[in-house]
Amino acid sequence: MKELKITLVQTFLNWEDVDANINHFNNVLHTLNNTDVIVLPEMFTTGFSMNTLKCAKDSYEKGLQFMHSLASRKSSAICGSLMCEEKGKYYNRLVWVQPDGIVKYYNKRHLFTMGDEDKHYEKGIEQLTIEYKNWKIKPLICYDLRFPVWSRSTASNSYDVLLYCANWPEKRSSAWTKLLQARAIENSCYVVGVNRIGEDGNGYVYNGNSMVVDFKGEPEILENREEVIRTFTLNKQALDEFRIQFPMQKDADDFKVMF
């Protein structure tokens, strides 16, 4: 498949209200059709909450049920992160659900210590690359964006799309836009960043600035502070041709990530 249609869902989130958020997504996505991948923000059922005891069970169970239903109805893959409890531990887990029912997940590696995320959630230790419709997609979460080694592609161009779900505050929006462009340039890939808008229960304000960045670092940015649902078309032939013409990855340093 030479083209991939990917839909960015930039919206507000109801603080720690799983049912209200699921209802909202059902409403705003009701008329959406003809897309391959739908991307929701980080912790899309709760906002960036540390209240795992209250929210984790409903967040994951109801959120996953909603994702299966939406994927089936829209014949599209859907992804976003959820609070998750597993064997007594909590994770900020990005979940990918396909129309055929296949589920893949990635646990956030870099926990935001300034927000005490590390005190409530376990750090992920495995990366994930998804092969979907002949595209290779690598999903990551919010704060992961600041750590380029974790997202580094290889000489074999190990993925085509780097995807970030986020709750990235407005006061650091300049870093958000610059880092997304940097990840695209240094990895010769498309980068998709989906961020929320509005104010959360801790008083942090989010302005969106969700975007798609092409393999040259050129961004298309959604309207600031507005609820926007927009579908972009990624072109695999253009990406492949660029990589042939400018094969910088073959000169990249070889390394291993140590845990």
C-alpha positions, -999 to +999 in steps of 0.1 A: +000+000+000+017+032-012-006+056+007-016+056+044-045+078+056-040+087+092-065+107+112-054+130+140-079+136+168-071+168+187-097+174+214-103+183+250-105+155+277-129+153+306-108+150+338-109+114+352-143+107+335-140+076+314-176+074+303-178+111+293-146+108+272-157+077+254-191+093+247-174+124+233-151+104+210-181+084+198-198+116+189-170+135+172-159+104+152-194+094+142-191+107+106-155+098+101-149+074+072-122+063+048-092+063+070-066+037+078-054+048+113-071+069+140-048+085+166-061+096+200-042+116+226-023+101+256-046+088+284-076+097+263-101+083+288-089+103+318-064+130+310-029+128+324-039+116+359-020+098+386-052+086+402-047+050+393-067+035+421-098+054+410-094+052+372-072+024+360-098-004+359-125+015+340-099+033+319-085+001+304-115-021+303-139+004+289-113+021+268-103-011+251-139-021+245-145+013+228-113+009+207-124-026+195-159-012+186-145+018+168-120-002+148-147-026+137-171+002+128-146+023+109-126-005+094-095+013+107-068+008+132-071+030+163-044+039+189-041+060+220-028+055+256-047+043+286-041+037+323-036+000+328-032-023+358-015-056+353-004-080+381-006-052+407+015-027+386+003+003+367+013+013+332+008+043+308+000+019+279-003+028+243-028+004+228-031-004+190-063-021+179-069-033+144-103-040+127-095-077+127-093-077+165-055-078+167-042-058+197-006-046+203+007-024+230+037-004+242+043+007+278+057+042+281+094+041+287+102+076+299+080+086+328+076+123+335+093+126+369+084+163+373+047+152+373+054+123+396+045+098+369+074+076+380+058+073+415+026+058+401+035+039+369+061+013+359+086+020+332+083+001+300+113-020+288+103-030+253+099-012+220+072-019+195+071-017+157+038-024+140+035-037+104+002-025+090-008-023+054+028-026+043+039+003+065+061+001+096+049+022+125+067+029+157+044+042+185+057+062+215+042+084+242+047+121+250+078+125+272+096+098+250+099+126+224+127+142+244+149+111+242+162+105+206+182+074+213+150+055+222+134+064+189+165+060+167+160+043+134+187+019+120+206+016+088+178-006+074+152+021+081+134+001+107+102+020+105+084+045+082+062+064+107+071+075+142+039+082+162+035+101+195+003+103+216+007+132+241-006+155+268+020+182+262+014+215+280+012+248+262+040+263+281+064+238+265+048+239+230+079+253+214+099+222+224+070+200+211+071+214+176+109+215+173+114+180+186+088+164+163+106+180+134+140+169+147+128+132+150+116+133+114+148+147+100+172+125+120+153+093+112+142+100+076+106+092+084+072+106+088+064+118+123+028+121+137+022+139+170-013+141+185-018+164+215-049+174+235-064+208+241-081+225+271-073+225+308-068+194+330-077+188+366-043+201+378-048+234+360-023+227+331-034+241+298-029+223+265-029+240+231-028+210+207-004+218+179-009+183+167+010+177+134+023+155+107+059+161+097+073+147+065+107+130+062+124+163+053+111+179+085+083+200+069+052+201+093+015+205+087+001+217+120-035+217+132-051+249+145-039+261+179-064+255+208-091+242+185-108+208+185-098+194+151-102+160+134-082+159+102-070+131+079-036+133+062-023+110+035+013+097+038+031+087+006+053+056+008+068+061-027+079+096-019+095+084+014+113+055-004+126+077-031+140+102-006+157+074+013+174+062-019+185+097-029+197+106+005+207+074+023+220+090+055+210+061+078+238+039+064+263+063+080+246+063+114+264+051+145+257+016+157+246+012+193+225-008+217+201+006+244+211-007+278+186-013+306 
